[in-house]
Every structure is written in C-alpha cells, then in structure tokens.
Amino acid sequence: MAKLSVRPAAPATAPTPGTFTAKAVGKAAATTFAMGDSAARKRRRSFGRAINGKGLAVFTRQLAVLTKAGMPILRCLEVLARQEKRPKFKQVIEDVADTIRSGGNFSDGLAAHDKVFDRLYVNMVKAGEAGGVLQVVLERIAVFSEKAQKLTGKVKSAMIYPVIIVCVAMAIVSVLMVVVVPKFQDIFSGLLKGKPLPALTQGLMDVSNFVKDHYLLATAGAIGAYVGFNLFGKTKVGRRIYDWLMIHMPILGDLFLKGAIARFTRTFGTLLSSGVPILQALIITRDTSGNVHVADAINVVHDRVKEGDNVAKPLESTHIFPGMVTSMIEVGEETGALPDMLTRIADTYDEEVDNAVAGLTSIIEPIMIVFMAVMVGTIVIALFLPLVSIIQQLS
C-alpha cells in the first residue's frame, strides 16, 4: 500500500503575503466605514455652533455630578447623550464616547472637538486623567465655567441699557429727519420768502434732504461702517487698538480691566490646582485671556518664569495689573499657596465687578438721558430759530 504524504497545514493566523483573510477584510471595511462616518460627522459639525458657553457649563456640571456619584465616564456620556436635545452637541458627545470605546482617553475625544472644548478644558481634563482625580477636575471646571458665565453676563448686562438707549435715539432722530423736518422746510420757504436760514437750521435741512433723497445710500453707508469697524477689529493692528481702548476708556475701562484680571487669576489658579505645570498653565491662560495686551503681559511672565524667575515681579513690570494683585501673588508664592491665593483674587475681583456694574448702571442712566436730550434738543432748537425770525418779521 502506498504511503500518503501529508503536508503540514499553514497556520491560520499567518496568512501569506498578498492575501486577505475575511477577518482582515471585515476590519478594513469597518475602519473605512468609521473613517467615512467620522468625516461625515466632521462635516456636520462644521456648520453652526454646537453649544454656547452657558450650555457647556451646564453639561460640565452634570458630568461632574455623575462622576462624583461613582459612574464611569463612558456611562456618564451615554446618559448625557441620551437626554441631549441639541442634535449637533449630541453628536459631539457620541463622538467622544466612541473615542473612549475604541481605547482612547476622555481628553483625546475632547481634543478632537476643539471648536467646542477649548485648550483650557482639554488640558485640565488631561491633567485630571494623569493624576487620577478626573472627578475633582471636572468639579473645578464646572465651577470655573459657571463663574466665567456669571461674570460675562454681568458685563453684558451693563452694556444692554446704553445699547438700547442709543438704538431708540437713532430711531427717533431718523423719524424726525425723514418725516418731520421736511415739513418745516416747506413752511420756512413759504414764510421767509427767500431769506437765508440760520446756519444750524440750514445744516439740519441739508442732512435731512440727503437722508430723505438717498435713504438707501445712507443705510448702506451705516451698514458698511459697521462691517468695516468689525473687519478692522479682526486685523492685528485693529485688535490691539480695540483691546487698548477696552481697558483704558473712561468709566467702562475699569470694568473690563477688572473682568480681565478675574479671568486671568481664576484660569491660572484653576490650572495650577488641577496639576497643570506652571509654564503650560501660563500658555493656556495667555491664549484664553481675551485681550491682546493682557496676553502680552502673561507672555512676559512666561518668558521670565522659564528663565527661573517668579510670577509676581515680571507681572508687576507690565504695569497692567494693580499692585494689590501682584502683592497677593507674591505672598502666595512665598507661602506655597499660589493656587488658593489666585482663587481669592478672582473672588475679590468678581465682587468688584458686581459693584462696578451696579455703579455703572446708575451712572449710565442719566448720561443716556442727557445724550437723548441733547440730540433731540438740537433738532428742536434748529427748527425754532427760523420761527423767531418769522415772529419778529410779523410783529
């Protein structure tokens, strides 16, 4: 009987080069589908804003509460995604959860959505993951976000009243110039019989005629001026000019400077207390300062600290931060409690912003009333000056 020679079978786990197993093909297809799905999600996210600052603060607070209760971070995201009503932000949460399911970190998922979660948020979460204190860091981010939103709301509330008054004044003046003044012009031309109008009245009539005859041009000019103002503010030179005015203008400058100091100290203190290295914390604080000149001052501090200096002395040399702030920071460095001292400074300046907003509201109200009285009063005086001449002529 002839012997059968049996060749050893090739191992199933080692396919020959150039061949594809069903498992490999399936994995490649799944990877391709995931990449296509991720690209589609990215395209969906590119239009509009997924969530505003207030909504993000609420999300962070809910996440901090769930993690503090002992729930795993993936389970927390699944719960929050299920109850989220905003489709774009729900997609963001699901993307972050998918990153964790695929073996990535929570911070990696956040970093993929840099338009929603800024560098401050991502780096604090990364520090919390490295130190094993993610729930503590999320609580700090929630407190920071809530206080930042509260501060922003107070500054905006101080600006709402003057903006409304200016808009009302412009509407009243527009009606007077387009409807009322031309009727007086017909009356004056009939009664004065060719005599010249007073200079103030003639100037008012010229402006009224231009607005009435070229209403579209005047509207387009106003819109163009507004757009040009905004575009100039986005340039490097314009941004520096606007930011300088924001912290140096009378009355409002002090309010914006206190808000910038509160933001700087709270951001810096929160990063340090979360375990972020001081140089990295300064870079993040600089990038999220919101003011070019404050960012320049923080950059000076970063360079000096990198050379071995402390924070207080170079901060004082910038002449932007008050002496009380730099002195308290110096005490915090000497006692080794810099994060706590920065938080105290932020709380102090938050309270000062509250007082400044209350005082500003009481000051702005009479100023706006005087502003409207001057605008309307000038028009009334210009219209009554020819009437005086007409009365004298008749008498």
C-alpha contacts under 8 A as a table, 3 or more apart, distances in Angstrom:
res1	aa1	res2	aa2	distance
10	A	14	A	7.55
11	P	14	A	5.55
11	P	15	P	7.51
12	A	15	P	6.60
15	P	19	T	6.47
15	P	20	F	7.26
15	P	21	T	7.24
16	T	19	T	5.84
20	F	24	A	6.07
20	F	25	V	6.31
21	T	24	A	5.14
21	T	25	V	6.19
22	A	25	V	5.07
22	A	26	G	6.01
23	K	26	G	5.07
23	K	27	K	6.08
24	A	27	K	5.03
24	A	28	A	6.06
25	V	28	A	5.10
25	V	29	A	6.06
26	G	29	A	5.06
26	G	30	A	6.05
27	K	30	A	5.02
27	K	31	T	6.08
28	A	31	T	5.01
28	A	32	T	6.08
29	A	32	T	5.04
29	A	33	F	6.02
30	A	33	F	5.03
30	A	34	A	6.00
31	T	34	A	5.01
31	T	35	M	6.09
32	T	35	M	5.07
32	T	36	G	6.10
33	F	36	G	5.03
33	F	37	D	5.91
34	A	37	D	4.94
34	A	38	S	5.88
35	M	38	S	4.98
35	M	39	A	6.07
36	G	39	A	5.02
36	G	40	A	6.10
37	D	40	A	5.00
37	D	41	R	6.12
38	S	41	R	5.01
38	S	42	K	6.10
39	A	42	K	4.94
39	A	43	R	6.21
40	A	43	R	5.07
40	A	44	R	6.27
41	R	44	R	4.98
41	R	45	R	6.13
41	R	91	Q	7.60
42	K	45	R	5.01
42	K	46	S	6.21
43	R	46	S	5.17
43	R	47	F	7.44
44	R	47	F	6.28
44	R	88	K	7.69
45	R	48	G	7.21
45	R	49	R	7.76
45	R	50	A	7.12
45	R	88	K	6.46
49	R	52	N	7.24
49	R	88	K	7.91
49	R	116	V	7.95
50	A	86	R	7.62
50	A	88	K	4.97
50	A	89	F	4.87
50	A	92	V	7.91
50	A	116	V	6.93
51	I	55	G	5.96
51	I	56	L	6.44
51	I	86	R	7.98
51	I	88	K	7.86
51	I	89	F	6.18
51	I	116	V	7.05
52	N	55	G	5.39
52	N	56	L	6.24
53	G	56	L	5.10
53	G	57	A	6.22
53	G	145	S	7.81
53	G	149	Q	6.96
54	K	57	A	5.15
54	K	58	V	6.44
54	K	146	E	7.71
54	K	149	Q	6.39
55	G	58	V	5.11
55	G	59	F	6.22
56	L	59	F	4.98
56	L	60	T	6.12
56	L	145	S	7.95
57	A	60	T	5.14
57	A	61	R	6.20
57	A	142	A	5.96
57	A	145	S	5.21
57	A	146	E	5.83
57	A	149	Q	7.91
58	V	61	R	5.11
58	V	62	Q	6.24
58	V	142	A	7.74
59	F	62	Q	5.18
59	F	63	L	6.13
59	F	80	L	7.94
60	T	63	L	4.99
60	T	64	A	6.05
60	T	138	L	6.80
60	T	139	E	7.90
60	T	141	I	7.11
60	T	142	A	5.27
61	R	64	A	5.07
61	R	65	V	6.23
61	R	138	L	7.69
61	R	139	E	6.95
61	R	142	A	4.97
61	R	143	V	7.83
62	Q	65	V	5.14
62	Q	66	L	6.27
63	L	66	L	5.22
63	L	67	T	6.19
63	L	76	C	6.52
63	L	77	L	7.67
63	L	80	L	7.80
63	L	138	L	7.33
64	A	67	T	5.30
64	A	68	K	5.99
64	A	135	Q	6.00
64	A	136	V	7.91
64	A	138	L	5.15
64	A	139	E	5.24
64	A	142	A	7.16
65	V	68	K	5.14
65	V	69	A	6.33
65	V	139	E	7.82
66	L	69	A	5.14
66	L	70	G	6.86
66	L	71	M	5.85
66	L	76	C	6.18
67	T	70	G	5.21
67	T	71	M	5.07
67	T	72	P	6.48
67	T	73	I	6.48
67	T	76	C	7.02
67	T	135	Q	5.63
68	K	71	M	7.32
68	K	135	Q	5.80
71	M	75	R	6.52
71	M	76	C	6.35
72	P	75	R	5.33
72	P	76	C	6.24
73	I	76	C	4.95
73	I	77	L	6.28
73	I	106	F	7.91
74	L	77	L	5.21
74	L	78	E	6.32
74	L	97	A	5.94
74	L	100	I	6.84
74	L	101	R	7.73
75	R	78	E	5.07
75	R	79	V	6.26
76	C	79	V	5.20
76	C	80	L	6.21
77	L	80	L	5.09
77	L	81	A	5.90
77	L	93	I	6.38
77	L	94	E	7.41
77	L	96	V	7.97
77	L	97	A	6.20
78	E	81	A	5.13
78	E	82	R	6.16
78	E	93	I	7.92
78	E	94	E	7.32
78	E	97	A	7.11
79	V	82	R	5.23
79	V	83	Q	6.59
80	L	83	Q	5.33
80	L	84	E	6.01
80	L	93	I	7.75
81	A	84	E	5.11
81	A	90	K	5.28
81	A	91	Q	7.89
81	A	93	I	5.84
81	A	94	E	6.43
82	R	90	K	7.87
84	E	87	P	7.54
84	E	89	F	7.49
84	E	90	K	5.64
85	K	90	K	7.12
86	R	89	F	5.57
86	R	90	K	5.98
87	P	90	K	5.03
87	P	91	Q	6.19
88	K	91	Q	5.19
88	K	92	V	6.47
89	F	92	V	4.86
89	F	93	I	6.31
90	K	93	I	5.18
90	K	94	E	6.26
91	Q	94	E	5.08
91	Q	95	D	6.13
92	V	95	D	5.08
92	V	96	V	6.33
92	V	113	H	7.35
93	I	96	V	5.16
93	I	97	A	6.22
94	E	97	A	4.96
94	E	98	D	6.12
95	D	98	D	5.02
95	D	99	T	6.34
95	D	109	G	7.03
96	V	99	T	5.12
96	V	100	I	6.58
96	V	106	F	6.90
96	V	108	D	7.97
96	V	109	G	4.34
96	V	110	L	6.32
97	A	100	I	5.19
97	A	101	R	6.28
97	A	106	F	7.93
97	A	109	G	7.43
98	D	101	R	4.98
98	D	102	S	6.19
99	T	102	S	5.24
99	T	103	G	6.63
99	T	104	G	5.27
99	T	105	N	7.09
99	T	106	F	7.45
99	T	108	D	7.32
99	T	109	G	5.47
100	I	103	G	5.25
100	I	104	G	4.73
100	I	105	N	5.62
100	I	106	F	6.11
100	I	109	G	7.19
101	R	104	G	7.14
104	G	108	D	6.30
104	G	109	G	7.33
105	N	108	D	5.14
105	N	109	G	6.66
106	F	109	G	5.31
106	F	110	L	6.44
106	F	125	V	7.66
106	F	126	K	7.96
107	S	110	L	5.00
107	S	111	A	6.03
107	S	122	V	5.67
107	S	123	N	7.60
107	S	125	V	5.84
107	S	126	K	5.43
108	D	111	A	5.09
108	D	112	A	6.45
109	G	112	A	5.36
109	G	113	H	7.18
110	L	113	H	5.49
110	L	114	D	7.02
110	L	117	F	6.14
110	L	122	V	6.17
111	A	114	D	5.45
111	A	117	F	7.00
111	A	118	D	7.98
111	A	119	R	7.86
111	A	122	V	6.08
113	H	116	V	5.61
113	H	117	F	6.15
114	D	117	F	5.08
114	D	118	D	5.54
114	D	119	R	7.41
115	K	118	D	6.72
117	F	120	L	7.95
117	F	121	Y	5.83
117	F	122	V	6.51
118	D	121	Y	5.42
118	D	122	V	6.37
119	R	122	V	5.11
119	R	123	N	5.88
119	R	284	I	6.62
120	L	123	N	5.45
120	L	124	M	6.15
120	L	271	L	7.84
120	L	284	I	6.04
120	L	285	T	7.64
120	L	288	T	7.60
121	Y	124	M	5.42
121	Y	125	V	6.33
121	Y	141	I	7.15
122	V	125	V	5.24
122	V	126	K	6.13
123	N	126	K	4.89
123	N	127	A	6.11
123	N	276	V	7.47
124	M	127	A	5.08
124	M	128	G	6.18
124	M	137	V	6.68
124	M	141	I	7.75
124	M	271	L	6.35
124	M	274	S	6.33
124	M	275	G	7.93
124	M	276	V	6.94
125	V	128	G	4.95
125	V	129	E	6.17
125	V	134	L	6.54
125	V	137	V	6.54
125	V	138	L	7.14
126	K	129	E	5.13
126	K	130	A	6.22
127	A	130	A	5.09
127	A	131	G	6.18
127	A	274	S	6.41
127	A	275	G	5.83
127	A	276	V	5.92
128	G	131	G	5.19
128	G	132	G	5.82
128	G	133	V	4.90
128	G	134	L	4.29
128	G	135	Q	7.70
128	G	136	V	7.52
128	G	137	V	5.57
128	G	274	S	6.54
128	G	275	G	7.42
129	E	132	G	5.08
129	E	133	V	6.41
129	E	134	L	5.41
130	A	133	V	7.90
131	G	134	L	7.66
131	G	275	G	7.59
133	V	136	V	5.36
133	V	137	V	6.37
134	L	137	V	5.08
134	L	138	L	6.08
135	Q	138	L	5.07
135	Q	139	E	6.25
136	V	139	E	5.15
136	V	140	R	6.40
137	V	140	R	5.00
137	V	141	I	6.14
137	V	274	S	6.06
138	L	141	I	4.99
138	L	142	A	6.08
139	E	142	A	5.07
139	E	143	V	6.26
140	R	143	V	5.11
140	R	144	F	6.01
140	R	270	T	6.88
141	I	144	F	4.97
141	I	145	S	5.96
141	I	270	T	7.78
142	A	145	S	5.17
142	A	146	E	6.11
143	V	146	E	5.21
143	V	147	K	6.16
144	F	147	K	5.27
144	F	148	A	6.03
144	F	266	R	7.22
144	F	267	T	7.57
144	F	270	T	7.49
145	S	148	A	5.05
145	S	149	Q	6.07
146	E	149	Q	5.18
146	E	150	K	6.11
147	K	150	K	4.94
147	K	151	L	6.11
148	A	151	L	5.13
148	A	152	T	6.12
148	A	263	R	7.16
149	Q	152	T	5.05
149	Q	153	G	6.00
150	K	153	G	5.10
150	K	154	K	6.29
151	L	154	K	5.19
151	L	155	V	6.41
151	L	259	G	7.19
151	L	350	D	6.90
151	L	353	V	7.67
152	T	155	V	5.25
152	T	156	K	6.16
153	G	156	K	5.08
153	G	157	S	5.96
154	K	157	S	5.06
154	K	158	A	6.35
154	K	353	V	7.83
154	K	354	D	7.14
154	K	357	V	6.86
155	V	158	A	5.23
155	V	159	M	6.69
155	V	255	L	7.78
155	V	256	F	7.79
155	V	353	V	7.98
155	V	357	V	6.96
156	K	159	M	5.13
156	K	160	I	6.29
157	S	160	I	5.20
157	S	161	Y	7.40
158	A	161	Y	6.63
158	A	162	P	7.96
158	A	357	V	5.82
158	A	360	L	7.03
158	A	361	T	6.25
159	M	162	P	5.80
159	M	163	V	6.31
160	I	163	V	5.27
160	I	164	I	6.19
161	Y	164	I	5.25
161	Y	165	I	6.23
161	Y	361	T	7.94
161	Y	365	E	7.84
162	P	165	I	5.03
162	P	166	V	6.07
162	P	364	I	6.92
162	P	365	E	7.74
162	P	368	M	6.63
163	V	166	V	5.17
163	V	167	C	6.19
164	I	167	C	5.14
164	I	168	V	6.16
165	I	168	V	5.14
165	I	169	A	6.06
165	I	368	M	6.58
166	V	169	A	5.04
166	V	170	M	6.12
166	V	368	M	7.79
167	C	170	M	5.14
167	C	171	A	6.22
168	V	171	A	5.09
168	V	172	I	6.22
169	A	172	I	5.15
169	A	173	V	6.14
169	A	372	M	5.99
169	A	375	M	7.89
170	M	173	V	5.14
170	M	174	S	6.02
171	A	174	S	5.10
171	A	175	V	6.33
172	I	175	V	5.29
172	I	176	L	6.28
173	V	176	L	5.05
173	V	177	M	6.05
173	V	375	M	7.67
173	V	376	V	7.02
174	S	177	M	5.16
174	S	178	V	6.08
175	V	178	V	5.31
175	V	179	V	5.61
175	V	180	V	7.07
176	L	179	V	5.52
176	L	180	V	4.79
176	L	181	V	5.99
177	M	180	V	6.19
177	M	181	V	5.34
177	M	182	P	7.36
177	M	207	V	7.76
177	M	208	S	4.94
177	M	211	V	7.35
177	M	212	K	7.67
178	V	181	V	6.68
178	V	182	P	6.84
178	V	208	S	6.22
178	V	209	N	7.99
178	V	211	V	6.78
178	V	212	K	5.41
179	V	182	P	6.26
179	V	183	K	7.16
180	V	183	K	5.60
180	V	184	F	6.84
181	V	184	F	5.21
181	V	185	Q	6.33
181	V	205	M	7.04
181	V	208	S	6.75
181	V	383	L	7.75
182	P	185	Q	4.94
182	P	186	D	6.60
182	P	205	M	7.43
182	P	208	S	7.03
182	P	209	N	7.48
183	K	186	D	5.35
183	K	187	I	6.58
184	F	187	I	4.98
184	F	188	F	6.11
184	F	383	L	7.31
185	Q	188	F	5.17
185	Q	189	S	6.18
185	Q	205	M	7.09
186	D	189	S	5.28
186	D	190	G	6.42
187	I	190	G	5.35
187	I	191	L	6.30
188	F	191	L	5.23
188	F	192	L	5.68
188	F	386	P	7.20
189	S	192	L	5.70
189	S	193	K	6.01
189	S	194	G	6.57
190	G	193	K	5.69
191	L	390	I	7.03
192	L	195	K	5.36
192	L	196	P	7.91
192	L	390	I	6.76
197	L	201	T	6.20
197	L	202	Q	5.67
197	L	386	P	6.50
198	P	201	T	5.29
198	P	202	Q	6.05
198	P	385	L	6.96
198	P	386	P	6.83
199	A	202	Q	5.10
199	A	203	G	6.12
200	L	203	G	5.25
200	L	204	L	6.30
200	L	382	A	5.62
201	T	204	L	5.06
201	T	205	M	6.19
201	T	382	A	4.57
201	T	383	L	6.23
201	T	385	L	7.25
201	T	386	P	7.60
202	Q	205	M	5.04
202	Q	206	D	6.19
203	G	206	D	5.14
203	G	207	V	6.32
204	L	207	V	5.24
204	L	208	S	6.10
204	L	379	I	7.36
204	L	382	A	7.07
205	M	208	S	4.96
205	M	209	N	6.04
206	D	209	N	5.17
206	D	210	F	6.24
207	V	210	F	5.16
207	V	211	V	6.19
208	S	211	V	5.20
208	S	212	K	6.00
209	N	212	K	5.10
209	N	213	D	5.86
210	F	213	D	5.29
210	F	214	H	5.59
210	F	215	Y	7.53
211	V	214	H	5.30
211	V	215	Y	5.01
211	V	218	A	6.20
212	K	215	Y	5.42
214	H	217	L	5.17
214	H	218	A	6.10
215	Y	218	A	5.11
215	Y	219	T	6.14
216	L	219	T	5.06
216	L	220	A	5.99
217	L	220	A	5.04
217	L	221	G	5.98
218	A	221	G	4.99
218	A	222	A	6.24
219	T	222	A	5.14
219	T	223	I	6.24
220	A	223	I	5.09
220	A	224	G	5.87
221	G	224	G	4.94
221	G	225	A	6.01
222	A	225	A	5.13
222	A	226	Y	6.30
223	I	226	Y	5.09
223	I	227	V	6.17
224	G	227	V	5.08
224	G	228	G	5.89
225	A	228	G	5.05
225	A	229	F	5.97
226	Y	229	F	5.06
226	Y	230	N	6.36
227	V	230	N	5.15
227	V	231	L	6.12
228	G	231	L	5.01
228	G	232	F	5.95
229	F	232	F	5.24
229	F	233	G	6.25
230	N	233	G	5.00
230	N	234	K	6.57
231	L	234	K	5.20
231	L	235	T	6.87
232	F	235	T	5.38
232	F	237	V	7.98
232	F	238	G	5.19
232	F	239	R	7.58
233	G	236	K	7.75
233	G	237	V	7.84
233	G	238	G	4.46
233	G	239	R	4.86
233	G	242	Y	6.69
234	K	238	G	6.42
234	K	239	R	5.86
235	T	238	G	5.14
235	T	239	R	5.89
236	K	239	R	5.26
236	K	240	R	6.38
237	V	240	R	5.27
237	V	241	I	6.33
238	G	241	I	5.10
238	G	242	Y	6.09
239	R	242	Y	5.20
239	R	243	D	5.97
239	R	292	V	7.32
240	R	243	D	5.23
240	R	244	W	6.04
240	R	292	V	6.13
240	R	293	H	7.24
241	I	244	W	5.17
241	I	245	L	6.23
242	Y	245	L	5.10
242	Y	246	M	6.11
243	D	246	M	4.93
243	D	247	I	6.69
243	D	291	N	5.76
243	D	292	V	6.34
243	D	293	H	6.96
244	W	247	I	5.65
244	W	248	H	6.12
244	W	293	H	6.96
245	L	248	H	5.04
245	L	249	M	5.24
245	L	253	G	7.22
246	M	249	M	6.02
246	M	252	L	7.34
246	M	253	G	5.36
246	M	256	F	6.38
246	M	257	L	7.76
247	I	252	L	7.58
247	I	253	G	4.07
247	I	254	D	6.29
247	I	255	L	7.82
247	I	256	F	5.68
247	I	257	L	5.10
248	H	253	G	4.72
248	H	254	D	7.18
249	M	252	L	6.08
249	M	253	G	4.55
249	M	254	D	7.82
250	P	253	G	5.69
250	P	254	D	7.54
251	I	254	D	6.16
251	I	255	L	7.32
251	I	360	L	7.49
252	L	255	L	5.22
252	L	256	F	6.39
252	L	360	L	7.90
253	G	256	F	5.26
253	G	257	L	6.08
254	D	257	L	5.13
254	D	258	K	6.18
255	L	258	K	5.30
255	L	259	G	6.27
255	L	353	V	6.28
255	L	356	A	6.24
255	L	357	V	7.41
256	F	259	G	4.98
256	F	260	A	6.15
257	L	260	A	5.03
257	L	261	I	6.20
258	K	261	I	5.07
258	K	262	A	6.13
258	K	349	Y	6.05
258	K	350	D	7.83
258	K	352	E	7.40
258	K	353	V	6.38
259	G	262	A	5.11
259	G	263	R	6.16
259	G	349	Y	7.22
259	G	350	D	7.26
259	G	353	V	6.58
260	A	263	R	5.07
260	A	264	F	6.10
260	A	289	S	7.01
260	A	290	G	7.65
260	A	291	N	7.64
260	A	294	V	7.65
261	I	264	F	5.10
261	I	265	T	6.12
261	I	321	F	7.28
261	I	346	A	7.31
261	I	349	Y	7.23
262	A	265	T	5.41
262	A	266	R	6.01
262	A	345	I	7.13
262	A	346	A	4.43
262	A	347	D	7.39
262	A	349	Y	5.45
262	A	350	D	6.19
263	R	266	R	5.34
263	R	267	T	5.95
263	R	289	S	7.01
263	R	346	A	7.12
264	F	267	T	5.32
264	F	268	F	5.97
264	F	285	T	6.45
264	F	289	S	6.29
265	T	268	F	5.18
265	T	269	G	5.81
265	T	342	L	5.09
265	T	343	T	6.55
265	T	345	I	6.65
265	T	346	A	5.49
266	R	269	G	5.15
266	R	270	T	5.90
266	R	342	L	6.34
266	R	343	T	5.55
266	R	345	I	7.95
266	R	346	A	5.33
267	T	270	T	5.23
267	T	271	L	6.20
267	T	285	T	6.16
268	F	271	L	5.29
268	F	272	L	6.26
268	F	281	A	6.20
268	F	282	L	6.82
268	F	285	T	5.99
268	F	339	P	7.64
268	F	342	L	7.31
269	G	272	L	5.21
269	G	273	S	6.09
269	G	338	L	7.32
269	G	339	P	4.37
269	G	340	D	6.97
269	G	341	M	7.88
269	G	342	L	5.14
269	G	343	T	5.83
270	T	273	S	5.24
270	T	274	S	6.15
270	T	339	P	6.95
270	T	343	T	7.61
271	L	274	S	5.12
271	L	275	G	6.59
271	L	276	V	5.44
271	L	281	A	5.84
272	L	275	G	5.33
272	L	276	V	5.30
272	L	277	P	6.76
272	L	278	I	6.52
272	L	281	A	6.73
272	L	339	P	5.92
273	S	276	V	7.48
273	S	339	P	5.64
273	S	340	D	8.00
276	V	280	Q	6.70
276	V	281	A	5.96
277	P	280	Q	5.43
277	P	281	A	5.98
278	I	281	A	4.88
278	I	282	L	6.11
279	L	282	L	5.15
279	L	283	I	6.40
279	L	302	H	6.27
279	L	305	V	7.45
279	L	306	K	7.06
280	Q	283	I	5.10
280	Q	284	I	6.26
281	A	284	I	5.20
281	A	285	T	6.02
282	L	285	T	5.01
282	L	286	R	5.97
282	L	298	I	6.74
282	L	299	N	7.64
282	L	301	V	7.97
282	L	302	H	6.08
283	I	286	R	5.07
283	I	287	D	6.25
283	I	298	I	7.98
283	I	299	N	7.47
283	I	302	H	7.31
284	I	287	D	5.17
284	I	288	T	6.25
285	T	288	T	5.21
285	T	289	S	5.86
285	T	298	I	7.72
286	R	289	S	5.25
286	R	294	V	7.59
286	R	295	A	4.73
286	R	296	D	7.73
286	R	298	I	5.73
286	R	299	N	6.71
287	D	290	G	7.54
287	D	295	A	6.92
289	S	292	V	7.79
289	S	294	V	6.65
289	S	295	A	6.00
290	G	294	V	7.90
290	G	295	A	7.69
291	N	294	V	5.36
291	N	295	A	6.10
292	V	295	A	4.98
292	V	296	D	6.18
293	H	296	D	4.97
293	H	297	A	6.32
294	V	297	A	5.08
294	V	298	I	6.30
294	V	320	I	7.33
295	A	298	I	5.08
295	A	299	N	6.09
296	D	299	N	4.96
296	D	300	V	6.34
297	A	300	V	5.18
297	A	301	V	6.49
297	A	315	L	6.69
297	A	318	T	5.67
297	A	320	I	7.49
298	I	301	V	4.99
298	I	302	H	6.16
298	I	315	L	7.26
299	N	302	H	4.94
299	N	303	D	6.30
300	V	303	D	5.28
300	V	304	R	6.29
300	V	314	P	6.77
300	V	315	L	7.60
300	V	318	T	7.84
301	V	304	R	5.17
301	V	305	V	5.99
301	V	311	V	6.07
301	V	314	P	5.33
301	V	315	L	5.87
302	H	305	V	5.18
302	H	306	K	6.04
303	D	306	K	5.08
303	D	307	E	6.49
304	R	307	E	5.10
304	R	308	G	6.57
304	R	309	D	5.35
304	R	310	N	7.38
304	R	311	V	7.89
304	R	314	P	6.75
305	V	308	G	5.00
305	V	309	D	4.54
305	V	310	N	5.59
305	V	311	V	6.48
306	K	309	D	7.16
310	N	313	K	6.60
310	N	314	P	7.52
310	N	333	E	7.79
311	V	314	P	6.11
311	V	315	L	6.17
311	V	329	I	7.46
311	V	330	E	7.43
311	V	333	E	7.99
312	A	315	L	5.14
312	A	316	E	6.14
312	A	326	T	5.13
312	A	327	S	7.06
312	A	329	I	5.76
312	A	330	E	5.14
313	K	316	E	5.17
313	K	317	S	6.37
313	K	326	T	7.40
313	K	330	E	7.84
314	P	317	S	4.97
314	P	318	T	6.69
315	L	318	T	5.58
315	L	319	H	7.64
315	L	321	F	7.06
315	L	326	T	6.65
316	E	319	H	5.80
316	E	320	I	7.57
316	E	321	F	6.56
316	E	322	P	7.68
316	E	323	G	6.96
316	E	326	T	5.90
318	T	321	F	7.34
319	H	322	P	7.37
321	F	325	V	6.50
321	F	326	T	7.00
322	P	325	V	5.53
322	P	326	T	6.75
323	G	326	T	5.26
323	G	327	S	5.99
324	M	327	S	5.12
324	M	328	M	6.14
325	V	328	M	5.30
325	V	329	I	6.22
325	V	345	I	6.95
326	T	329	I	5.04
326	T	330	E	6.09
327	S	330	E	5.02
327	S	331	V	6.30
328	M	331	V	5.06
328	M	332	G	6.18
328	M	341	M	6.79
328	M	345	I	7.68
329	I	332	G	4.94
329	I	333	E	6.24
329	I	338	L	6.53
329	I	341	M	6.55
329	I	342	L	6.81
330	E	333	E	5.14
330	E	334	E	6.26
331	V	334	E	5.09
331	V	335	T	6.17
331	V	338	L	7.90
332	G	335	T	5.27
332	G	336	G	5.86
332	G	337	A	4.88
332	G	338	L	4.16
332	G	339	P	7.66
332	G	340	D	7.67
332	G	341	M	5.48
332	G	342	L	7.86
333	E	336	G	5.11
333	E	337	A	6.38
333	E	338	L	5.26
334	E	337	A	7.85
335	T	338	L	7.62
337	A	340	D	5.54
337	A	341	M	6.24
338	L	341	M	5.05
338	L	342	L	6.08
339	P	342	L	5.16
339	P	343	T	6.30
340	D	343	T	5.12
340	D	344	R	6.31
341	M	344	R	5.04
341	M	345	I	6.25
342	L	345	I	5.06
342	L	346	A	6.21
343	T	346	A	5.02
343	T	347	D	6.22
344	R	347	D	5.08
344	R	348	T	6.14
345	I	348	T	5.04
345	I	349	Y	6.21
346	A	349	Y	5.22
346	A	350	D	6.01
347	D	350	D	5.04
347	D	351	E	6.33
348	T	351	E	5.26
348	T	352	E	6.34
349	Y	352	E	4.72
349	Y	353	V	6.01
350	D	353	V	5.06
350	D	354	D	6.37
351	E	354	D	5.00
351	E	355	N	6.40
352	E	355	N	5.04
352	E	356	A	5.96
353	V	356	A	4.87
353	V	357	V	5.98
354	D	357	V	5.25
354	D	358	A	6.32
355	N	358	A	5.14
355	N	359	G	6.13
356	A	359	G	5.06
356	A	360	L	5.81
357	V	360	L	4.95
357	V	361	T	6.07
358	A	361	T	5.29
358	A	362	S	6.58
359	G	362	S	5.25
359	G	363	I	6.32
360	L	363	I	5.01
360	L	364	I	5.86
361	T	364	I	5.22
361	T	365	E	6.24
362	S	365	E	5.72
362	S	366	P	7.46
363	I	366	P	6.13
363	I	367	I	6.54
364	I	367	I	4.99
364	I	368	M	5.96
365	E	368	M	5.34
365	E	369	I	6.35
366	P	369	I	4.98
366	P	370	V	6.16
367	I	370	V	5.17
367	I	371	F	6.11
368	M	371	F	4.85
368	M	372	M	6.22
369	I	372	M	5.27
369	I	373	A	6.13
370	V	373	A	4.94
370	V	374	V	6.07
371	F	374	V	5.26
371	F	375	M	6.36
372	M	375	M	5.19
372	M	376	V	6.11
373	A	376	V	5.38
373	A	377	G	5.50
374	V	377	G	5.01
374	V	378	T	5.90
375	M	378	T	5.41
375	M	379	I	6.73
376	V	379	I	5.28
376	V	380	V	6.32
377	G	380	V	5.00
377	G	381	I	6.06
378	T	381	I	5.22
378	T	382	A	6.10
379	I	382	A	5.11
379	I	383	L	6.29
380	V	383	L	5.14
380	V	384	F	6.22
381	I	384	F	5.09
381	I	385	L	6.16
382	A	385	L	5.61
382	A	386	P	7.79
383	L	386	P	6.56
383	L	387	L	7.34
384	F	387	L	5.01
384	F	388	V	6.51
385	L	388	V	5.39
385	L	389	S	6.88
386	P	389	S	5.09
386	P	390	I	6.21
387	L	390	I	4.93
387	L	391	I	6.10
388	V	391	I	5.16
388	V	392	Q	6.22
389	S	392	Q	5.14
389	S	393	Q	6.14
390	I	393	Q	5.04
390	I	394	L	6.18
391	I	394	L	5.12
391	I	395	S	6.14
392	Q	395	S	5.14
